[in-house]
Amino acid sequence: MRLSEAEYEDPYAEALLCLEDDGHAVGVPFIDRTATRQCRVDGCRLSDEEVLELWWGKNITGKILRDR
């Protein structure tokens, strides 16, 4: 099953909201010069995969990325 863009964005947005609710300092996602989305979490630049993995863990993140 392939995820639509909206279906992919849902767990990403939820991860950012939940991380912030959990006390992490979460910035606004931005596109870097290599056209990769990044977001600062606790001062570290994280890729989509790193954001997802931080909240959802490796197994669920792997499924999200495989279905994308």
CHARMM-style PDB file with segment names, atoms N, HN, CA, C and O in Angstrom:
ATOM      1  N   MET     1       0.844  -1.189   0.000  1.00  0.00      PROA
ATOM      2  CA  MET     1       0.000   0.000   0.000  1.00  0.00      PROA
ATOM      3  C   MET     1       0.885   1.247   0.000  1.00  0.00      PROA
ATOM      4  O   MET     1       1.782   1.388   0.832  1.00  0.00      PROA
ATOM      5  N   ARG     2       0.627   2.116  -0.914  1.00  0.00      PROA
ATOM      6  HN  ARG     2      -0.102   2.002  -1.590  1.00  0.00      PROA
ATOM      7  CA  ARG     2       1.368   3.372  -0.989  1.00  0.00      PROA
ATOM      8  C   ARG     2       0.638   4.472  -0.245  1.00  0.00      PROA
ATOM      9  O   ARG     2      -0.581   4.608  -0.351  1.00  0.00      PROA
ATOM     10  N   LEU     3       1.391   5.252   0.506  1.00  0.00      PROA
ATOM     11  HN  LEU     3       2.381   5.141   0.592  1.00  0.00      PROA
ATOM     12  CA  LEU     3       0.799   6.378   1.217  1.00  0.00      PROA
ATOM     13  C   LEU     3       0.736   7.584   0.293  1.00  0.00      PROA
ATOM     14  O   LEU     3       1.665   7.844  -0.471  1.00  0.00      PROA
ATOM     15  N   SER     4      -0.359   8.308   0.369  1.00  0.00      PROA
ATOM     16  HN  SER     4      -1.114   8.096   0.989  1.00  0.00      PROA
ATOM     17  CA  SER     4      -0.439   9.586  -0.330  1.00  0.00      PROA
ATOM     18  C   SER     4       0.428  10.584   0.434  1.00  0.00      PROA
ATOM     19  O   SER     4       0.866  10.309   1.551  1.00  0.00      PROA
ATOM     20  N   GLU     5       0.669  11.728  -0.169  1.00  0.00      PROA
ATOM     21  HN  GLU     5       0.313  11.951  -1.077  1.00  0.00      PROA
ATOM     22  CA  GLU     5       1.469  12.764   0.503  1.00  0.00      PROA
ATOM     23  C   GLU     5       0.820  13.160   1.827  1.00  0.00      PROA
ATOM     24  O   GLU     5       1.505  13.336   2.834  1.00  0.00      PROA
ATOM     25  N   ALA     6      -0.511  13.298   1.819  1.00  0.00      PROA
ATOM     26  HN  ALA     6      -1.068  13.154   1.001  1.00  0.00      PROA
ATOM     27  CA  ALA     6      -1.231  13.675   3.044  1.00  0.00      PROA
ATOM     28  C   ALA     6      -1.096  12.590   4.109  1.00  0.00      PROA
ATOM     29  O   ALA     6      -0.917  12.893   5.289  1.00  0.00      PROA
ATOM     30  N   GLU     7      -1.181  11.338   3.696  1.00  0.00      PROA
ATOM     31  HN  GLU     7      -1.326  11.092   2.737  1.00  0.00      PROA
ATOM     32  CA  GLU     7      -1.056  10.232   4.655  1.00  0.00      PROA
ATOM     33  C   GLU     7       0.357  10.167   5.243  1.00  0.00      PROA
ATOM     34  O   GLU     7       0.530   9.766   6.393  1.00  0.00      PROA
ATOM     35  N   TYR     8       1.354  10.555   4.468  1.00  0.00      PROA
ATOM     36  HN  TYR     8       1.214  10.881   3.533  1.00  0.00      PROA
ATOM     37  CA  TYR     8       2.729  10.609   4.974  1.00  0.00      PROA
ATOM     38  C   TYR     8       2.901  11.787   5.931  1.00  0.00      PROA
ATOM     39  O   TYR     8       3.577  11.671   6.953  1.00  0.00      PROA
ATOM     40  N   GLU     9       2.286  12.920   5.594  1.00  0.00      PROA
ATOM     41  HN  GLU     9       1.737  13.015   4.763  1.00  0.00      PROA
ATOM     42  CA  GLU     9       2.432  14.121   6.412  1.00  0.00      PROA
ATOM     43  C   GLU     9       1.777  13.974   7.784  1.00  0.00      PROA
ATOM     44  O   GLU     9       2.236  14.580   8.752  1.00  0.00      PROA
ATOM     45  N   ASP    10       0.717  13.183   7.878  1.00  0.00      PROA
ATOM     46  HN  ASP    10       0.344  12.690   7.091  1.00  0.00      PROA
ATOM     47  CA  ASP    10       0.013  13.026   9.156  1.00  0.00      PROA
ATOM     48  C   ASP    10       0.930  12.523  10.277  1.00  0.00      PROA
ATOM     49  O   ASP    10       1.007  13.181  11.315  1.00  0.00      PROA
ATOM     50  N   PRO    11       1.630  11.391  10.124  1.00  0.00      PROA
ATOM     51  CA  PRO    11       2.487  10.943  11.223  1.00  0.00      PROA
ATOM     52  C   PRO    11       3.683  11.864  11.461  1.00  0.00      PROA
ATOM     53  O   PRO    11       4.182  11.952  12.583  1.00  0.00      PROA
ATOM     54  N   TYR    12       4.150  12.555  10.407  1.00  0.00      PROA
ATOM     55  HN  TYR    12       3.745  12.484   9.496  1.00  0.00      PROA
ATOM     56  CA  TYR    12       5.253  13.511  10.577  1.00  0.00      PROA
ATOM     57  C   TYR    12       4.790  14.690  11.431  1.00  0.00      PROA
ATOM     58  O   TYR    12       5.458  15.062  12.395  1.00  0.00      PROA
ATOM     59  N   ALA    13       3.644  15.278  11.075  1.00  0.00      PROA
ATOM     60  HN  ALA    13       3.101  14.976  10.292  1.00  0.00      PROA
ATOM     61  CA  ALA    13       3.113  16.404  11.833  1.00  0.00      PROA
ATOM     62  C   ALA    13       2.778  15.991  13.264  1.00  0.00      PROA
ATOM     63  O   ALA    13       3.024  16.741  14.208  1.00  0.00      PROA
ATOM     64  N   GLU    14       2.221  14.802  13.416  1.00  0.00      PROA
ATOM     65  HN  GLU    14       2.022  14.192  12.649  1.00  0.00      PROA
ATOM     66  CA  GLU    14       1.894  14.314  14.756  1.00  0.00      PROA
ATOM     67  C   GLU    14       3.156  14.126  15.591  1.00  0.00      PROA
ATOM     68  O   GLU    14       3.169  14.432  16.783  1.00  0.00      PROA
ATOM     69  N   ALA    15       4.212  13.626  14.964  1.00  0.00      PROA
ATOM     70  HN  ALA    15       4.201  13.377  13.995  1.00  0.00      PROA
ATOM     71  CA  ALA    15       5.478  13.453  15.678  1.00  0.00      PROA
ATOM     72  C   ALA    15       5.992  14.797  16.188  1.00  0.00      PROA
ATOM     73  O   ALA    15       6.415  14.906  17.339  1.00  0.00      PROA
ATOM     74  N   LEU    16       5.956  15.818  15.335  1.00  0.00      PROA
ATOM     75  HN  LEU    16       5.612  15.729  14.400  1.00  0.00      PROA
ATOM     76  CA  LEU    16       6.425  17.140  15.771  1.00  0.00      PROA
ATOM     77  C   LEU    16       5.588  17.682  16.922  1.00  0.00      PROA
ATOM     78  O   LEU    16       6.132  18.202  17.895  1.00  0.00      PROA
ATOM     79  N   LEU    17       4.261  17.563  16.815  1.00  0.00      PROA
ATOM     80  HN  LEU    17       3.819  17.140  16.024  1.00  0.00      PROA
ATOM     81  CA  LEU    17       3.388  18.047  17.889  1.00  0.00      PROA
ATOM     82  C   LEU    17       3.619  17.294  19.196  1.00  0.00      PROA
ATOM     83  O   LEU    17       3.690  17.900  20.265  1.00  0.00      PROA
ATOM     84  N   CYS    18       3.736  15.978  19.106  1.00  0.00      PROA
ATOM     85  HN  CYS    18       3.679  15.486  18.237  1.00  0.00      PROA
ATOM     86  CA  CYS    18       3.919  15.160  20.301  1.00  0.00      PROA
ATOM     87  C   CYS    18       5.287  15.399  20.936  1.00  0.00      PROA
ATOM     88  O   CYS    18       5.410  15.438  22.160  1.00  0.00      PROA
ATOM     89  N   LEU    19       6.302  15.558  20.111  1.00  0.00      PROA
ATOM     90  HN  LEU    19       6.202  15.526  19.116  1.00  0.00      PROA
ATOM     91  CA  LEU    19       7.635  15.860  20.646  1.00  0.00      PROA
ATOM     92  C   LEU    19       7.613  17.183  21.405  1.00  0.00      PROA
ATOM     93  O   LEU    19       8.197  17.304  22.482  1.00  0.00      PROA
ATOM     94  N   GLU    20       6.925  18.182  20.821  1.00  0.00      PROA
ATOM     95  HN  GLU    20       6.452  18.083  19.946  1.00  0.00      PROA
ATOM     96  CA  GLU    20       6.823  19.476  21.499  1.00  0.00      PROA
ATOM     97  C   GLU    20       6.032  19.343  22.800  1.00  0.00      PROA
ATOM     98  O   GLU    20       6.429  19.893  23.828  1.00  0.00      PROA
ATOM     99  N   ASP    21       4.927  18.624  22.757  1.00  0.00      PROA
ATOM    100  HN  ASP    21       4.604  18.178  21.922  1.00  0.00      PROA
ATOM    101  CA  ASP    21       4.121  18.402  23.967  1.00  0.00      PROA
ATOM    102  C   ASP    21       4.919  17.666  25.036  1.00  0.00      PROA
ATOM    103  O   ASP    21       4.672  17.831  26.231  1.00  0.00      PROA
ATOM    104  N   ASP    22       5.873  16.855  24.600  1.00  0.00      PROA
ATOM    105  HN  ASP    22       6.074  16.721  23.630  1.00  0.00      PROA
ATOM    106  CA  ASP    22       6.704  16.067  25.512  1.00  0.00      PROA
ATOM    107  C   ASP    22       7.881  16.879  26.068  1.00  0.00      PROA
ATOM    108  O   ASP    22       8.701  16.356  26.823  1.00  0.00      PROA
ATOM    109  N   GLY    23       7.956  18.159  25.689  1.00  0.00      PROA
ATOM    110  HN  GLY    23       7.291  18.584  25.076  1.00  0.00      PROA
ATOM    111  CA  GLY    23       8.978  19.030  26.259  1.00  0.00      PROA
ATOM    112  C   GLY    23      10.189  19.284  25.373  1.00  0.00      PROA
ATOM    113  O   GLY    23      11.136  19.944  25.800  1.00  0.00      PROA
ATOM    114  N   HSD    24      10.174  18.775  24.160  1.00  0.00      PROA
ATOM    115  HN  HSD    24       9.404  18.238  23.813  1.00  0.00      PROA
ATOM    116  CA  HSD    24      11.285  19.037  23.237  1.00  0.00      PROA
ATOM    117  C   HSD    24      11.099  20.412  22.594  1.00  0.00      PROA
ATOM    118  O   HSD    24       9.974  20.857  22.368  1.00  0.00      PROA
ATOM    119  N   ALA    25      12.208  21.071  22.306  1.00  0.00      PROA
ATOM    120  HN  ALA    25      13.123  20.710  22.490  1.00  0.00      PROA
ATOM    121  CA  ALA    25      12.173  22.335  21.571  1.00  0.00      PROA
ATOM    122  C   ALA    25      12.109  21.990  20.088  1.00  0.00      PROA
ATOM    123  O   ALA    25      13.081  21.485  19.528  1.00  0.00      PROA
ATOM    124  N   VAL    26      10.975  22.258  19.450  1.00  0.00      PROA
ATOM    125  HN  VAL    26      10.185  22.669  19.905  1.00  0.00      PROA
ATOM    126  CA  VAL    26      10.749  21.895  18.055  1.00  0.00      PROA
ATOM    127  C   VAL    26      10.630  23.161  17.218  1.00  0.00      PROA
ATOM    128  O   VAL    26       9.816  24.038  17.508  1.00  0.00      PROA
ATOM    129  N   GLY    27      11.454  23.246  16.174  1.00  0.00      PROA
ATOM    130  HN  GLY    27      12.115  22.534  15.938  1.00  0.00      PROA
ATOM    131  CA  GLY    27      11.419  24.387  15.270  1.00  0.00      PROA
ATOM    132  C   GLY    27      10.434  24.164  14.139  1.00  0.00      PROA
ATOM    133  O   GLY    27       9.639  23.225  14.160  1.00  0.00      PROA
ATOM    134  N   VAL    28      10.502  25.035  13.163  1.00  0.00      PROA
ATOM    135  HN  VAL    28      11.148  25.798  13.146  1.00  0.00      PROA
ATOM    136  CA  VAL    28       9.652  24.956  11.978  1.00  0.00      PROA
ATOM    137  C   VAL    28      10.424  24.199  10.892  1.00  0.00      PROA
ATOM    138  O   VAL    28      11.578  24.527  10.615  1.00  0.00      PROA
ATOM    139  N   PRO    29       9.806  23.201  10.281  1.00  0.00      PROA
ATOM    140  CA  PRO    29      10.493  22.482   9.204  1.00  0.00      PROA
ATOM    141  C   PRO    29      10.887  23.435   8.068  1.00  0.00      PROA
ATOM    142  O   PRO    29      10.174  24.391   7.763  1.00  0.00      PROA
ATOM    143  N   PHE    30      12.034  23.151   7.453  1.00  0.00      PROA
ATOM    144  HN  PHE    30      12.613  22.374   7.700  1.00  0.00      PROA
ATOM    145  CA  PHE    30      12.520  23.967   6.339  1.00  0.00      PROA
ATOM    146  C   PHE    30      13.227  23.062   5.339  1.00  0.00      PROA
ATOM    147  O   PHE    30      13.631  21.946   5.666  1.00  0.00      PROA
ATOM    148  N   ILE    31      13.367  23.554   4.135  1.00  0.00      PROA
ATOM    149  HN  ILE    31      13.039  24.461   3.869  1.00  0.00      PROA
ATOM    150  CA  ILE    31      14.066  22.822   3.086  1.00  0.00      PROA
ATOM    151  C   ILE    31      15.496  23.359   3.027  1.00  0.00      PROA
ATOM    152  O   ILE    31      15.710  24.560   2.865  1.00  0.00      PROA
ATOM    153  N   ASP    32      16.475  22.456   3.161  1.00  0.00      PROA
ATOM    154  HN  ASP    32      16.301  21.480   3.293  1.00  0.00      PROA
ATOM    155  CA  ASP    32      17.865  22.902   3.112  1.00  0.00      PROA
ATOM    156  C   ASP    32      18.350  23.025   1.674  1.00  0.00      PROA
ATOM    157  O   ASP    32      17.583  22.800   0.738  1.00  0.00      PROA
ATOM    158  N   ARG    33      19.615  23.380   1.495  1.00  0.00      PROA
ATOM    159  HN  ARG    33      20.238  23.563   2.255  1.00  0.00      PROA
ATOM    160  CA  ARG    33      20.134  23.634   0.142  1.00  0.00      PROA
ATOM    161  C   ARG    33      20.225  22.382  -0.723  1.00  0.00      PROA
ATOM    162  O   ARG    33      20.432  22.483  -1.933  1.00  0.00      PROA
ATOM    163  N   THR    34      20.073  21.194  -0.115  1.00  0.00      PROA
ATOM    164  HN  THR    34      19.905  21.112   0.867  1.00  0.00      PROA
ATOM    165  CA  THR    34      20.072  19.952  -0.897  1.00  0.00      PROA
ATOM    166  C   THR    34      18.646  19.488  -1.184  1.00  0.00      PROA
ATOM    167  O   THR    34      18.430  18.361  -1.631  1.00  0.00      PROA
ATOM    168  N   ALA    35      17.679  20.362  -0.925  1.00  0.00      PROA
ATOM    169  HN  ALA    35      17.855  21.277  -0.562  1.00  0.00      PROA
ATOM    170  CA  ALA    35      16.254  20.078  -1.146  1.00  0.00      PROA
ATOM    171  C   ALA    35      15.721  18.988  -0.224  1.00  0.00      PROA
ATOM    172  O   ALA    35      14.786  18.269  -0.576  1.00  0.00      PROA
ATOM    173  N   THR    36      16.315  18.872   0.949  1.00  0.00      PROA
ATOM    174  HN  THR    36      17.074  19.456   1.236  1.00  0.00      PROA
ATOM    175  CA  THR    36      15.875  17.913   1.964  1.00  0.00      PROA
ATOM    176  C   THR    36      15.189  18.674   3.094  1.00  0.00      PROA
ATOM    177  O   THR    36      15.703  19.682   3.579  1.00  0.00      PROA
ATOM    178  N   ARG    37      14.037  18.185   3.503  1.00  0.00      PROA
ATOM    179  HN  ARG    37      13.620  17.366   3.109  1.00  0.00      PROA
ATOM    180  CA  ARG    37      13.355  18.832   4.629  1.00  0.00      PROA
ATOM    181  C   ARG    37      14.095  18.511   5.918  1.00  0.00      PROA
ATOM    182  O   ARG    37      14.475  17.367   6.167  1.00  0.00      PROA
ATOM    183  N   GLN    38      14.287  19.519   6.714  1.00  0.00      PROA
ATOM    184  HN  GLN    38      13.978  20.448   6.512  1.00  0.00      PROA
ATOM    185  CA  GLN    38      14.941  19.412   8.009  1.00  0.00      PROA
ATOM    186  C   GLN    38      14.064  20.106   9.047  1.00  0.00      PROA
ATOM    187  O   GLN    38      13.256  20.974   8.715  1.00  0.00      PROA
ATOM    188  N   CYS    39      14.233  19.716  10.293  1.00  0.00      PROA
ATOM    189  HN  CYS    39      14.889  19.011  10.563  1.00  0.00      PROA
ATOM    190  CA  CYS    39      13.552  20.402  11.386  1.00  0.00      PROA
ATOM    191  C   CYS    39      14.464  20.350  12.605  1.00  0.00      PROA
ATOM    192  O   CYS    39      15.019  19.302  12.935  1.00  0.00      PROA
ATOM    193  N   ARG    40      14.610  21.472  13.257  1.00  0.00      PROA
ATOM    194  HN  ARG    40      14.160  22.323  12.989  1.00  0.00      PROA
ATOM    195  CA  ARG    40      15.437  21.488  14.473  1.00  0.00      PROA
ATOM    196  C   ARG    40      14.606  20.964  15.645  1.00  0.00      PROA
ATOM    197  O   ARG    40      13.502  21.437  15.913  1.00  0.00      PROA
ATOM    198  N   VAL    41      15.167  19.985  16.321  1.00  0.00      PROA
ATOM    199  HN  VAL    41      16.064  19.601  16.103  1.00  0.00      PROA
ATOM    200  CA  VAL    41      14.573  19.440  17.539  1.00  0.00      PROA
ATOM    201  C   VAL    41      15.667  19.464  18.589  1.00  0.00      PROA
ATOM    202  O   VAL    41      16.712  18.833  18.432  1.00  0.00      PROA
ATOM    203  N   ASP    42      15.416  20.194  19.655  1.00  0.00      PROA
ATOM    204  HN  ASP    42      14.566  20.706  19.782  1.00  0.00      PROA
ATOM    205  CA  ASP    42      16.407  20.380  20.716  1.00  0.00      PROA
ATOM    206  C   ASP    42      17.739  20.878  20.153  1.00  0.00      PROA
ATOM    207  O   ASP    42      18.810  20.484  20.616  1.00  0.00      PROA
ATOM    208  N   GLY    43      17.651  21.752  19.145  1.00  0.00      PROA
ATOM    209  HN  GLY    43      16.782  22.072  18.769  1.00  0.00      PROA
ATOM    210  CA  GLY    43      18.840  22.371  18.568  1.00  0.00      PROA
ATOM    211  C   GLY    43      19.554  21.553  17.508  1.00  0.00      PROA
ATOM    212  O   GLY    43      20.512  22.038  16.905  1.00  0.00      PROA
ATOM    213  N   CYS    44      19.115  20.324  17.264  1.00  0.00      PROA
ATOM    214  HN  CYS    44      18.337  19.930  17.753  1.00  0.00      PROA
ATOM    215  CA  CYS    44      19.744  19.465  16.254  1.00  0.00      PROA
ATOM    216  C   CYS    44      18.899  19.444  14.988  1.00  0.00      PROA
ATOM    217  O   CYS    44      17.675  19.340  15.052  1.00  0.00      PROA
ATOM    218  N   ARG    45      19.558  19.544  13.836  1.00  0.00      PROA
ATOM    219  HN  ARG    45      20.553  19.629  13.784  1.00  0.00      PROA
ATOM    220  CA  ARG    45      18.846  19.445  12.561  1.00  0.00      PROA
ATOM    221  C   ARG    45      18.545  17.983  12.279  1.00  0.00      PROA
ATOM    222  O   ARG    45      19.456  17.162  12.170  1.00  0.00      PROA
ATOM    223  N   LEU    46      17.257  17.662  12.160  1.00  0.00      PROA
ATOM    224  HN  LEU    46      16.517  18.330  12.248  1.00  0.00      PROA
ATOM    225  CA  LEU    46      16.839  16.284  11.922  1.00  0.00      PROA
ATOM    226  C   LEU    46      16.119  16.170  10.585  1.00  0.00      PROA
ATOM    227  O   LEU    46      15.362  17.058  10.195  1.00  0.00      PROA
ATOM    228  N   SER    47      16.365  15.068   9.892  1.00  0.00      PROA
ATOM    229  HN  SER    47      16.981  14.347  10.209  1.00  0.00      PROA
ATOM    230  CA  SER    47      15.643  14.749   8.653  1.00  0.00      PROA
ATOM    231  C   SER    47      14.260  14.216   9.021  1.00  0.00      PROA
ATOM    232  O   SER    47      13.965  13.972  10.191  1.00  0.00      PROA
ATOM    233  N   ASP    48      13.420  14.042   8.005  1.00  0.00      PROA
ATOM    234  HN  ASP    48      13.659  14.241   7.054  1.00  0.00      PROA
ATOM    235  CA  ASP    48      12.100  13.447   8.236  1.00  0.00      PROA
ATOM    236  C   ASP    48      12.240  12.116   8.958  1.00  0.00      PROA
ATOM    237  O   ASP    48      11.553  11.860   9.947  1.00  0.00      PROA
ATOM    238  N   GLU    49      13.135  11.268   8.455  1.00  0.00      PROA
ATOM    239  HN  GLU    49      13.693  11.476   7.652  1.00  0.00      PROA
ATOM    240  CA  GLU    49      13.311   9.941   9.045  1.00  0.00      PROA
ATOM    241  C   GLU    49      13.713  10.036  10.512  1.00  0.00      PROA
ATOM    242  O   GLU    49      13.213   9.278  11.344  1.00  0.00      PROA
ATOM    243  N   GLU    50      14.605  10.955  10.831  1.00  0.00      PROA
ATOM    244  HN  GLU    50      15.010  11.571  10.156  1.00  0.00      PROA
ATOM    245  CA  GLU    50      15.051  11.107  12.223  1.00  0.00      PROA
ATOM    246  C   GLU    50      13.934  11.621  13.121  1.00  0.00      PROA
ATOM    247  O   GLU    50      13.813  11.193  14.269  1.00  0.00      PROA
ATOM    248  N   VAL    51      13.113  12.541  12.605  1.00  0.00      PROA
ATOM    249  HN  VAL    51      13.211  12.889  11.673  1.00  0.00      PROA
ATOM    250  CA  VAL    51      11.964  13.043  13.381  1.00  0.00      PROA
ATOM    251  C   VAL    51      10.999  11.901  13.654  1.00  0.00      PROA
ATOM    252  O   VAL    51      10.576  11.688  14.791  1.00  0.00      PROA
ATOM    253  N   LEU    52      10.653  11.167  12.598  1.00  0.00      PROA
ATOM    254  HN  LEU    52      10.996  11.339  11.675  1.00  0.00      PROA
ATOM    255  CA  LEU    52       9.719  10.046  12.752  1.00  0.00      PROA
ATOM    256  C   LEU    52      10.260   9.015  13.736  1.00  0.00      PROA
ATOM    257  O   LEU    52       9.531   8.533  14.603  1.00  0.00      PROA
ATOM    258  N   GLU    53      11.536   8.681  13.598  1.00  0.00      PROA
ATOM    259  HN  GLU    53      12.128   9.072  12.894  1.00  0.00      PROA
ATOM    260  CA  GLU    53      12.127   7.658  14.452  1.00  0.00      PROA
ATOM    261  C   GLU    53      12.189   8.099  15.916  1.00  0.00      PROA
ATOM    262  O   GLU    53      12.009   7.283  16.820  1.00  0.00      PROA
ATOM    263  N   LEU    54      12.440   9.374  16.143  1.00  0.00      PROA
ATOM    264  HN  LEU    54      12.586  10.037  15.408  1.00  0.00      PROA
ATOM    265  CA  LEU    54      12.501   9.889  17.509  1.00  0.00      PROA
ATOM    266  C   LEU    54      11.172   9.685  18.231  1.00  0.00      PROA
ATOM    267  O   LEU    54      11.148   9.352  19.416  1.00  0.00      PROA
ATOM    268  N   TRP    55      10.067   9.885  17.513  1.00  0.00      PROA
ATOM    269  HN  TRP    55      10.086  10.155  16.550  1.00  0.00      PROA
ATOM    270  CA  TRP    55       8.759   9.734  18.151  1.00  0.00      PROA
ATOM    271  C   TRP    55       8.184   8.324  17.994  1.00  0.00      PROA
ATOM    272  O   TRP    55       7.724   7.728  18.968  1.00  0.00      PROA
ATOM    273  N   TRP    56       8.210   7.795  16.779  1.00  0.00      PROA
ATOM    274  HN  TRP    56       8.584   8.278  15.988  1.00  0.00      PROA
ATOM    275  CA  TRP    56       7.525   6.542  16.481  1.00  0.00      PROA
ATOM    276  C   TRP    56       8.390   5.297  16.672  1.00  0.00      PROA
ATOM    277  O   TRP    56       7.855   4.193  16.771  1.00  0.00      PROA
ATOM    278  N   GLY    57       9.704   5.450  16.727  1.00  0.00      PROA
ATOM    279  HN  GLY    57      10.138   6.347  16.647  1.00  0.00      PROA
ATOM    280  CA  GLY    57      10.586   4.290  16.843  1.00  0.00      PROA
ATOM    281  C   GLY    57      10.940   3.730  15.470  1.00  0.00      PROA
ATOM    282  O   GLY    57      10.352   4.110  14.457  1.00  0.00      PROA
ATOM    283  N   LYS    58      11.909   2.823  15.456  1.00  0.00      PROA
ATOM    284  HN  LYS    58      12.387   2.515  16.279  1.00  0.00      PROA
ATOM    285  CA  LYS    58      12.436   2.285  14.198  1.00  0.00      PROA
ATOM    286  C   LYS    58      11.413   1.465  13.418  1.00  0.00      PROA
ATOM    287  O   LYS    58      11.306   1.618  12.201  1.00  0.00      PROA
ATOM    288  N   ASN    59      10.667   0.607  14.087  1.00  0.00      PROA
ATOM    289  HN  ASN    59      10.754   0.483  15.076  1.00  0.00      PROA
ATOM    290  CA  ASN    59       9.746  -0.288  13.375  1.00  0.00      PROA
ATOM    291  C   ASN    59       8.639   0.466  12.643  1.00  0.00      PROA
ATOM    292  O   ASN    59       8.404   0.230  11.458  1.00  0.00      PROA
ATOM    293  N   ILE    60       7.969   1.359  13.338  1.00  0.00      PROA
ATOM    294  HN  ILE    60       8.160   1.550  14.300  1.00  0.00      PROA
ATOM    295  CA  ILE    60       6.877   2.098  12.710  1.00  0.00      PROA
ATOM    296  C   ILE    60       7.425   3.044  11.646  1.00  0.00      PROA
ATOM    297  O   ILE    60       6.831   3.181  10.577  1.00  0.00      PROA
ATOM    298  N   THR    61       8.547   3.692  11.928  1.00  0.00      PROA
ATOM    299  HN  THR    61       9.029   3.581  12.797  1.00  0.00      PROA
ATOM    300  CA  THR    61       9.165   4.574  10.930  1.00  0.00      PROA
ATOM    301  C   THR    61       9.521   3.793   9.681  1.00  0.00      PROA
ATOM    302  O   THR    61       9.296   4.272   8.569  1.00  0.00      PROA
ATOM    303  N   GLY    62      10.067   2.613   9.841  1.00  0.00      PROA
ATOM    304  HN  GLY    62      10.250   2.225  10.744  1.00  0.00      PROA
ATOM    305  CA  GLY    62      10.404   1.776   8.686  1.00  0.00      PROA
ATOM    306  C   GLY    62       9.177   1.485   7.836  1.00  0.00      PROA
ATOM    307  O   GLY    62       9.246   1.525   6.607  1.00  0.00      PROA
ATOM    308  N   LYS    63       8.059   1.192   8.483  1.00  0.00      PROA
ATOM    309  HN  LYS    63       8.003   1.160   9.481  1.00  0.00      PROA
ATOM    310  CA  LYS    63       6.815   0.908   7.746  1.00  0.00      PROA
ATOM    311  C   LYS    63       6.331   2.160   7.016  1.00  0.00      PROA
ATOM    312  O   LYS    63       5.921   2.085   5.858  1.00  0.00      PROA
ATOM    313  N   ILE    64       6.378   3.304   7.687  1.00  0.00      PROA
ATOM    314  HN  ILE    64       6.711   3.365   8.628  1.00  0.00      PROA
ATOM    315  CA  ILE    64       5.946   4.555   7.056  1.00  0.00      PROA
ATOM    316  C   ILE    64       6.803   4.832   5.809  1.00  0.00      PROA
ATOM    317  O   ILE    64       6.274   5.175   4.752  1.00  0.00      PROA
ATOM    318  N   LEU    65       8.110   4.683   5.940  1.00  0.00      PROA
ATOM    319  HN  LEU    65       8.540   4.404   6.798  1.00  0.00      PROA
ATOM    320  CA  LEU    65       9.001   4.983   4.821  1.00  0.00      PROA
ATOM    321  C   LEU    65       8.871   3.959   3.695  1.00  0.00      PROA
ATOM    322  O   LEU    65       8.980   4.317   2.522  1.00  0.00      PROA
ATOM    323  N   ARG    66       8.642   2.708   4.031  1.00  0.00      PROA
ATOM    324  HN  ARG    66       8.554   2.417   4.983  1.00  0.00      PROA
ATOM    325  CA  ARG    66       8.456   1.675   2.999  1.00  0.00      PROA
ATOM    326  C   ARG    66       7.180   1.914   2.197  1.00  0.00      PROA
ATOM    327  O   ARG    66       7.135   1.668   0.992  1.00  0.00      PROA
ATOM    328  N   ASP    67       6.154   2.392   2.878  1.00  0.00      PROA
ATOM    329  HN  ASP    67       6.191   2.591   3.857  1.00  0.00      PROA
ATOM    330  CA  ASP    67       4.853   2.604   2.228  1.00  0.00      PROA
ATOM    331  C   ASP    67       4.740   3.934   1.504  1.00  0.00      PROA
ATOM    332  O   ASP    67       3.741   4.207   0.839  1.00  0.00      PROA
ATOM    333  N   ARG    68       5.761   4.752   1.635  1.00  0.00      PROA
ATOM    334  HN  ARG    68       6.573   4.531   2.176  1.00  0.00      PROA
ATOM    335  CA  ARG    68       5.711   6.077   1.007  1.00  0.00      PROA
ATOM    336  C   ARG    68       5.831   5.985  -0.480  1.00  0.00      PROA
ATOM    337  OT1 ARG    68       5.808   7.008  -1.165  1.00  0.00      PROA
TER     338      ARG     68
END
